[in-house]
Each structure stands twice: as structure tokens, then as C-alpha cells.
Amino acid sequence: MTIEREWTRRLAWEGCLNARDLGGYGTQDGLQTRWGAVVRSDSLAALTPAGRAALADYGVRAIIDLRLPGEVDRHPNPFAEPGGHGIAYTNVSFIDPAAIDPAARDDFTTLAEDYTRMLDRFRSAVAEVMAAIANAPEGGALIHCAAGKDRTGLISALLLALVDVPSATIADDYALTAEYLRPREEEWLANGPGDRAEREALAARFTPGAEVMLEVLDNLTRRYGGVEQYLTEAGVSPVDLDRLRDRLLAPR
């Protein structure tokens, strides 16, 4: 007897707050994204033994860590070292470490504009991330950064847009991060350093609202003609674009 698995968006992995499956989203042409194919999350460094076992049992067979080398050194990924877990690990920093200037003036305007600049500036890294996902071993591929919000949010949005998931759906998926990370934010607002009003202002500035991702996707359409054109210009090969679609889309 075959027992059909019951899939769920949010993944209750002990030690992660922001782990979720990108499956089950409908596309413009009536297809659906495949459950278990791509998972997004916050850092895996705090996973408990039970959380690590749940990740492996879910079918994840490749992890693409989008964090900077310094972040990886401070909070190592528990699957980075080869072992009996059978999960391939790759660190592909979304942000070029050489591009970070601690003395640079903060000219941040909006979160959407900051994301658009990131996508423009780090196109080669985006292409490398996409190639890593496209050529990952069979099974689930997991992408994560620190909070699973900015870098992971952008890569997830690009993947979903590539297979024609509607922009509103992509934006709603991005906004789930605000809900999932709310316990962490509330603790920081209550007990973080500095003035409470300053913390509240920072939280509002970086809130992952759906309107942020809608603006980013609109910017990509205006500037490049769409996500596929952006990825092509970034250096993602046609073969890898096809592999990404094959990984992400469930058969009819």
C-alpha cells in the first residue's frame, strides 16, 4: 500500500524559525511547484540534533549556504563537514566580501531599492547560486542565509518567478518571513541594545512586506524585461535554466 505524504508550507525543525517549502504554488499556465524540491530557511547553525534529523528525513540532499565567509566562520553550518548525513554542502556568498566597505556612507533609501541594487551588483553570484541549485544532487535543495529574509528571499523569488508563479504569490511567500520571525523580533524589540524607539524604527525599515517584493519584481521587468532575461544576463546558462524548471515544477 502506498501512503501519500502530507506536505506543509512551514517546517517545524527545532532550532529554525523560518524554514519552509516552496512547493504547492500554482503557476500562470496551470502547473504547480513541486513539494520537497526547494526549501528556504534561516541559518541552520542552531539546529538541535532533532532538528538536523528532521531536515535529513525531509529529503534534503543539498544545502546552498548564501552567507558571507565571516558569517560561516562564526556560525558554522552543521552539515558543512562530510559525514553520514549524505547531504552535499556548498557555500556561495550572495554578497562579494570584497565589496563590503565598513566606512561607506549608508545611503539606504528603501528595502526594495536596496534589493534591486544587490541584484544588479552581485549578478555573477546570483548565477553561481542558480547553477548550484540546478546541478544539486537529486532530492531536496535547501537555500539559506542568516535570517532567511533578504538573500534567501531574493533567490526564492527569482526561482518562483522563473517558473511563472504570479508576482502576488511570490510576494506573499516573501512576507511569511515577518510572521515566522516575529518571536525573534519581539524579543529583540524588548531586550535589544540601545533605545526602544530606535529599534522599532529599524524593524519598520527592514520589515519584509509583500509590497517590497512586488516592487523588486517590477523593477526587474522594467530594467531587464523579466526574471528569465535577468538571469540570462547574469550568466545562467540555458541548460541550467531548464534544469531549474525541471527541479521546481511538478509534472502535469
Buried (B, 14 or more C-beta within 10 A) or exposed (E): EEEEEEEEBEBEBBBBBBBBBBBEBEBEEEBBBBBBBBBBBBBBBEBEEEBBBBBBEBBBBBBBBBBBEEBBEEBBBBBBEEEEBEBBBBBBBBBEEEEEEEEEEEEEEEBBBBBBBBBBEBBEBBBBBBBBBBBBEEBBBBBBBBBBBBBBBBBBBBBBBBBBBBBEBBBBBBBBBBEBBEEEBEEBEEEBEEEEEEBEEBBEEBBBBBBBBBBBBEBBBEBBEBBBEBBBEBBBBEEBBEBBBEBBBEEE
